[in-house]
Amino acid sequence: MYDMNRVENAVSQTDIKIAARGVQVYYGDKHALKDVDVDILDKTVTAFIGPSGCGKSTFLRCINRMNDTIPIARVEGKIALDGEDIYDRRVDPVQLRAKIGMVFQKPNPFPKSIYDNVAYGPRIHGLSRNRAELDEIVEKALRGAALWNEVKDRLQEPGTGLSGGQQQRLCIARAVATAPEVLLMDEPCSALDPIATGQVEELIDQLREQFSVVIVTHSMQQAARVSQKTAFFHLGNLVEYGETDDIFTKPQDSRTEAYISGRIG
Ligand SMILES: Nc1ncnc2c1ncn2[C@@H]1O[C@H](COP(=O)(O)OP(=O)(O)OP(=O)(O)O)[C@@H](O)[C@H]1O
Protein backbone atom coordinates (compact mmCIF):
# COMPACT_ATOMS: atom_id res chain seq x y z
CA MET A 1 0.00 0.00 0.00
CA TYR A 2 1.15 3.50 -0.75
CA ASP A 3 2.50 5.19 2.37
CA MET A 4 1.60 8.90 2.56
CA ASN A 5 4.17 9.61 5.22
CA ARG A 6 7.03 8.75 2.94
CA VAL A 7 6.18 11.61 0.61
CA GLU A 8 5.38 14.11 3.29
CA ASN A 9 8.60 13.43 5.13
CA ALA A 10 10.66 13.73 2.01
CA VAL A 11 9.61 17.20 0.85
CA SER A 12 8.50 20.48 2.31
CA GLN A 13 4.87 21.49 1.71
CA THR A 14 5.91 24.36 -0.56
CA ASP A 15 7.40 21.97 -3.10
CA ILE A 16 4.05 20.34 -3.79
CA LYS A 17 2.47 21.49 -7.05
CA ILE A 18 -0.34 18.97 -7.44
CA ALA A 19 -1.91 17.13 -4.51
CA ALA A 20 -4.30 14.28 -5.33
CA ARG A 21 -6.39 12.62 -2.64
CA GLY A 22 -8.76 9.68 -2.98
CA VAL A 23 -9.01 9.99 -6.75
CA GLN A 24 -11.33 7.44 -8.35
CA VAL A 25 -12.24 7.24 -12.02
CA TYR A 26 -15.08 5.19 -13.50
CA TYR A 27 -15.84 4.68 -17.19
CA GLY A 28 -19.46 3.64 -16.91
CA ASP A 29 -19.29 0.61 -14.56
CA LYS A 30 -15.56 0.13 -14.99
CA HIS A 31 -13.54 1.27 -11.99
CA ALA A 32 -10.37 2.36 -13.82
CA LEU A 33 -8.55 4.29 -11.08
CA LYS A 34 -8.78 3.35 -7.42
CA ASP A 35 -8.25 5.75 -4.56
CA VAL A 36 -5.08 7.45 -5.75
CA ASP A 37 -3.20 9.69 -3.32
CA VAL A 38 -0.06 11.42 -4.52
CA ASP A 39 1.88 14.67 -4.25
CA ILE A 40 3.53 15.83 -7.46
CA LEU A 41 6.42 18.19 -6.93
CA ASP A 42 7.29 21.47 -8.57
CA LYS A 43 10.38 21.64 -10.82
CA THR A 44 10.59 17.88 -10.95
CA VAL A 45 9.97 15.25 -13.64
CA THR A 46 7.59 12.56 -12.41
CA ALA A 47 7.23 9.39 -14.48
CA PHE A 48 4.08 7.24 -14.46
CA ILE A 49 4.92 3.65 -15.32
CA GLY A 50 3.00 0.38 -15.31
CA PRO A 51 1.49 -2.27 -17.58
CA SER A 52 -0.93 -1.38 -20.35
CA GLY A 53 -4.42 -0.46 -19.11
CA CYS A 54 -3.34 0.16 -15.50
CA GLY A 55 -4.68 3.74 -15.47
CA LYS A 56 -1.63 5.92 -16.15
CA SER A 57 -3.26 7.99 -18.90
CA THR A 58 -6.53 8.09 -16.99
CA PHE A 59 -4.80 9.67 -14.00
CA LEU A 60 -2.79 12.04 -16.22
CA ARG A 61 -6.04 13.23 -17.80
CA CYS A 62 -7.52 13.90 -14.34
CA ILE A 63 -4.77 16.45 -13.67
CA ASN A 64 -6.00 18.90 -16.33
CA ARG A 65 -9.61 17.73 -16.48
CA MET A 66 -9.27 16.14 -19.90
CA ASN A 67 -11.57 13.38 -18.64
CA ASP A 68 -14.34 16.02 -18.66
CA THR A 69 -14.34 15.53 -22.43
CA ILE A 70 -15.13 11.78 -22.12
CA PRO A 71 -18.90 11.55 -21.47
CA ILE A 72 -18.82 8.19 -19.64
CA ALA A 73 -15.90 9.15 -17.38
CA ARG A 74 -16.68 10.05 -13.75
CA VAL A 75 -13.98 11.45 -11.48
CA GLU A 76 -14.22 11.46 -7.66
CA GLY A 77 -11.82 12.69 -5.00
CA LYS A 78 -9.78 15.84 -4.88
CA ILE A 79 -6.96 17.28 -6.97
CA ALA A 80 -5.43 20.59 -5.98
CA LEU A 81 -3.05 22.84 -7.90
CA ASP A 82 -1.15 25.00 -5.40
CA GLY A 83 -3.80 24.13 -2.84
CA GLU A 84 -6.77 25.13 -5.06
CA ASP A 85 -9.28 22.45 -6.03
CA ILE A 86 -9.17 22.14 -9.84
CA TYR A 87 -12.64 20.52 -9.88
CA ASP A 88 -14.22 23.50 -8.16
CA ARG A 89 -17.27 24.77 -10.11
CA ARG A 90 -15.64 28.17 -10.52
CA VAL A 91 -12.62 26.75 -12.37
CA ASP A 92 -12.81 27.15 -16.15
CA PRO A 93 -11.27 23.99 -17.68
CA VAL A 94 -9.96 25.96 -20.69
CA GLN A 95 -8.06 28.35 -18.41
CA LEU A 96 -6.89 25.41 -16.34
CA ARG A 97 -5.44 23.69 -19.42
CA ALA A 98 -3.38 26.80 -20.20
CA LYS A 99 -1.79 26.38 -16.74
CA ILE A 100 -1.58 22.60 -17.00
CA GLY A 101 -0.54 21.92 -20.58
CA MET A 102 -0.56 18.55 -22.31
CA VAL A 103 1.46 16.85 -25.02
CA PHE A 104 0.05 13.69 -26.58
CA GLN A 105 1.49 10.46 -27.86
CA LYS A 106 1.09 11.31 -31.52
CA PRO A 107 2.28 14.77 -32.56
CA ASN A 108 -0.92 16.64 -33.41
CA PRO A 109 -0.09 20.08 -34.81
CA PHE A 110 -3.07 22.12 -36.01
CA PRO A 111 -3.42 22.45 -39.81
CA LYS A 112 -1.94 25.92 -39.54
CA SER A 113 1.45 27.56 -39.97
CA ILE A 114 4.27 26.87 -37.51
CA TYR A 115 3.79 30.42 -36.18
CA ASP A 116 0.03 30.07 -35.76
CA ASN A 117 0.37 26.73 -33.97
CA VAL A 118 2.42 28.38 -31.26
CA ALA A 119 0.48 31.68 -31.27
CA TYR A 120 -2.88 29.91 -30.88
CA GLY A 121 -2.92 29.65 -27.07
CA PRO A 122 -1.47 33.11 -26.38
CA ARG A 123 -4.09 34.57 -28.77
CA ILE A 124 -7.11 32.90 -27.16
CA HIS A 125 -5.85 33.73 -23.68
CA GLY A 126 -5.00 37.34 -24.61
CA LEU A 127 -1.36 37.07 -23.53
CA SER A 128 -0.04 39.71 -25.93
CA ARG A 129 -1.05 43.30 -26.70
CA ASN A 130 0.36 43.54 -30.19
CA ARG A 131 2.14 41.63 -32.95
CA ALA A 132 5.62 42.40 -31.61
CA GLU A 133 4.75 40.88 -28.23
CA LEU A 134 3.19 37.85 -29.90
CA ASP A 135 6.31 37.42 -32.06
CA GLU A 136 8.36 37.47 -28.87
CA ILE A 137 6.20 34.82 -27.18
CA VAL A 138 6.35 32.58 -30.26
CA GLU A 139 10.13 32.89 -30.51
CA LYS A 140 10.61 32.23 -26.79
CA ALA A 141 8.37 29.14 -26.91
CA LEU A 142 10.13 27.76 -29.99
CA ARG A 143 13.51 28.39 -28.38
CA GLY A 144 12.21 26.75 -25.20
CA ALA A 145 11.24 23.69 -27.24
CA ALA A 146 14.67 23.63 -28.94
CA LEU A 147 13.09 24.15 -32.36
CA TRP A 148 13.76 27.82 -33.16
CA ASN A 149 16.93 27.35 -35.18
CA GLU A 150 15.30 24.72 -37.37
CA VAL A 151 12.17 26.74 -38.19
CA LYS A 152 12.98 30.44 -37.82
CA ASP A 153 13.19 30.95 -41.60
CA ARG A 154 9.93 29.18 -42.36
CA LEU A 155 7.48 30.20 -39.68
CA GLN A 156 4.67 30.62 -42.20
CA GLU A 157 4.98 27.06 -43.52
CA PRO A 158 2.51 24.42 -42.28
CA GLY A 159 3.35 22.72 -38.99
CA THR A 160 2.26 19.42 -40.52
CA GLY A 161 5.18 19.65 -42.99
CA LEU A 162 7.78 19.14 -40.25
CA SER A 163 9.36 15.77 -39.37
CA GLY A 164 7.73 13.73 -36.59
CA GLY A 165 10.29 14.79 -34.01
CA GLN A 166 9.99 18.44 -35.06
CA GLN A 167 6.19 18.20 -34.92
CA GLN A 168 6.39 16.88 -31.36
CA ARG A 169 8.70 19.73 -30.36
CA LEU A 170 6.22 22.11 -32.05
CA CYS A 171 3.47 20.63 -29.86
CA ILE A 172 5.71 21.16 -26.83
CA ALA A 173 6.28 24.80 -27.97
CA ARG A 174 2.51 25.20 -28.32
CA ALA A 175 2.00 23.93 -24.77
CA VAL A 176 4.87 26.04 -23.38
CA ALA A 177 3.62 29.24 -25.11
CA THR A 178 0.85 29.81 -22.55
CA ALA A 179 3.46 29.79 -19.74
CA PRO A 180 2.11 26.67 -18.04
CA GLU A 181 2.97 25.66 -14.49
CA VAL A 182 2.67 21.94 -15.17
CA LEU A 183 3.31 20.01 -18.38
CA LEU A 184 1.65 16.62 -18.82
CA MET A 185 3.15 14.31 -21.45
CA ASP A 186 1.43 11.10 -22.50
CA GLU A 187 4.07 8.85 -24.07
CA PRO A 188 5.52 11.83 -25.96
CA CYS A 189 8.29 9.83 -27.65
CA SER A 190 6.44 6.70 -28.71
CA ALA A 191 6.08 7.90 -32.32
CA LEU A 192 9.66 9.20 -32.54
CA ASP A 193 12.95 7.72 -33.72
CA PRO A 194 15.87 7.40 -31.26
CA ILE A 195 17.46 10.71 -32.28
CA ALA A 196 14.23 12.69 -31.91
CA THR A 197 13.55 10.82 -28.65
CA GLY A 198 16.94 11.93 -27.33
CA GLN A 199 16.17 15.55 -28.25
CA VAL A 200 12.79 15.47 -26.53
CA GLU A 201 14.29 13.82 -23.43
CA GLU A 202 16.96 16.52 -23.27
CA LEU A 203 14.24 19.11 -23.59
CA ILE A 204 12.23 17.56 -20.75
CA ASP A 205 15.27 17.90 -18.53
CA GLN A 206 15.51 21.61 -19.38
CA LEU A 207 11.77 22.22 -18.94
CA ARG A 208 11.97 20.92 -15.39
CA GLU A 209 13.91 24.04 -14.41
CA GLN A 210 10.76 26.06 -15.05
CA PHE A 211 7.90 23.78 -14.06
CA SER A 212 6.59 20.44 -13.01
CA VAL A 213 6.62 17.77 -15.74
CA VAL A 214 4.63 14.52 -15.58
CA ILE A 215 5.38 11.90 -18.21
CA VAL A 216 3.61 8.63 -18.93
CA THR A 217 6.04 6.19 -20.45
CA HIS A 218 6.20 2.52 -21.39
CA SER A 219 9.96 2.69 -21.40
CA MET A 220 11.55 2.05 -18.03
CA GLN A 221 14.85 3.22 -19.50
CA GLN A 222 13.21 6.51 -20.38
CA ALA A 223 11.69 6.85 -16.90
CA ALA A 224 15.10 6.20 -15.39
CA ARG A 225 16.77 8.71 -17.72
CA VAL A 226 14.39 11.64 -17.41
CA SER A 227 12.59 11.47 -14.08
CA GLN A 228 13.46 12.16 -10.45
CA LYS A 229 10.21 10.67 -9.11
CA THR A 230 8.39 7.58 -10.34
CA ALA A 231 4.88 6.31 -9.69
CA PHE A 232 4.10 2.67 -10.50
CA PHE A 233 0.47 1.86 -11.35
CA HIS A 234 -1.06 -1.62 -11.47
CA LEU A 235 -4.70 -2.54 -12.15
CA GLY A 236 -5.90 0.98 -11.35
CA ASN A 237 -3.90 1.29 -8.12
CA LEU A 238 -0.96 3.55 -7.48
CA VAL A 239 1.17 0.82 -5.97
CA GLU A 240 4.37 2.68 -5.23
CA TYR A 241 5.70 6.22 -5.51
CA GLY A 242 9.15 7.46 -4.67
CA GLU A 243 12.58 8.52 -5.86
CA THR A 244 13.17 7.08 -9.33
CA ASP A 245 16.48 5.54 -8.24
CA ASP A 246 14.78 3.78 -5.32
CA ILE A 247 11.89 2.48 -7.43
CA PHE A 248 14.34 0.91 -9.88
CA THR A 249 16.93 -0.36 -7.43
CA LYS A 250 15.02 -1.19 -4.25
CA PRO A 251 11.27 -1.33 -4.87
CA GLN A 252 9.23 -1.91 -1.73
CA ASP A 253 6.28 -3.70 -3.31
CA SER A 254 6.52 -7.13 -4.94
CA ARG A 255 4.33 -5.93 -7.86
CA THR A 256 6.78 -3.09 -8.63
CA GLU A 257 9.66 -5.52 -8.40
CA ALA A 258 7.90 -7.92 -10.77
CA TYR A 259 7.23 -5.14 -13.30
CA ILE A 260 10.70 -3.63 -13.34
CA SER A 261 12.29 -7.04 -13.65
CA GLY A 262 10.00 -7.81 -16.61
CA ARG A 263 7.87 -10.45 -14.92
CA ILE A 264 4.60 -8.55 -15.40
CA GLY A 265 3.70 -6.15 -18.16
N1 LIG B 1 -12.47 6.49 -22.93
C1 LIG B 1 -12.56 5.32 -22.28
N2 LIG B 1 -13.71 4.64 -22.23
C2 LIG B 1 -13.80 3.46 -21.58
N3 LIG B 1 -12.79 2.86 -20.93
C3 LIG B 1 -11.61 3.49 -20.95
C4 LIG B 1 -11.42 4.75 -21.62
N4 LIG B 1 -10.13 5.13 -21.46
C5 LIG B 1 -9.54 4.15 -20.73
N5 LIG B 1 -10.42 3.16 -20.42
C6 LIG B 1 -10.14 1.97 -19.63
O1 LIG B 1 -9.57 2.34 -18.40
C7 LIG B 1 -8.47 1.50 -18.05
C8 LIG B 1 -7.21 2.33 -17.88
O2 LIG B 1 -6.84 2.85 -19.15
P1 LIG B 1 -5.64 3.87 -19.36
O3 LIG B 1 -5.66 4.27 -20.80
O4 LIG B 1 -5.70 4.91 -18.34
O5 LIG B 1 -4.40 2.93 -19.07
P2 LIG B 1 -2.86 3.15 -19.38
O6 LIG B 1 -2.14 2.64 -18.19
O7 LIG B 1 -2.60 4.54 -19.78
O8 LIG B 1 -2.66 2.17 -20.60
P3 LIG B 1 -1.65 2.24 -21.83
O9 LIG B 1 -0.30 2.10 -21.22
O10 LIG B 1 -2.04 1.06 -22.65
O11 LIG B 1 -1.87 3.54 -22.53
C9 LIG B 1 -8.37 0.45 -19.15
O12 LIG B 1 -9.05 -0.68 -18.74
C10 LIG B 1 -9.08 1.10 -20.32
O13 LIG B 1 -9.67 0.15 -21.15
The ligand as a Gaussian input file, in Angstrom:
#p B3LYP/6-31G(d) Opt

LIG

0 1
 N      -12.472000       6.492000     -22.930000
 C      -12.557000       5.322000     -22.278000
 N      -13.706000       4.639000     -22.231000
 C      -13.800000       3.457000     -21.576000
 N      -12.791000       2.864000     -20.928000
 C      -11.614000       3.493000     -20.949000
 C      -11.417000       4.746000     -21.618000
 N      -10.130000       5.127000     -21.461000
 C       -9.539000       4.147000     -20.726000
 N      -10.420000       3.165000     -20.415000
 C      -10.140000       1.965000     -19.628000
 O       -9.570000       2.338000     -18.395000
 C       -8.469000       1.500000     -18.050000
 C       -7.215000       2.328000     -17.879000
 O       -6.844000       2.852000     -19.147000
 P       -5.642000       3.865000     -19.357000
 O       -5.659000       4.274000     -20.801000
 O       -5.699000       4.911000     -18.344000
 O       -4.399000       2.926000     -19.069000
 P       -2.861000       3.151000     -19.376000
 O       -2.142000       2.635000     -18.193000
 O       -2.602000       4.544000     -19.783000
 O       -2.662000       2.169000     -20.596000
 P       -1.650000       2.242000     -21.832000
 O       -0.305000       2.098000     -21.225000
 O       -2.039000       1.056000     -22.651000
 O       -1.871000       3.540000     -22.525000
 C       -8.367000       0.452000     -19.148000
 O       -9.054000      -0.685000     -18.737000
 C       -9.082000       1.103000     -20.316000
 O       -9.675000       0.146000     -21.151000

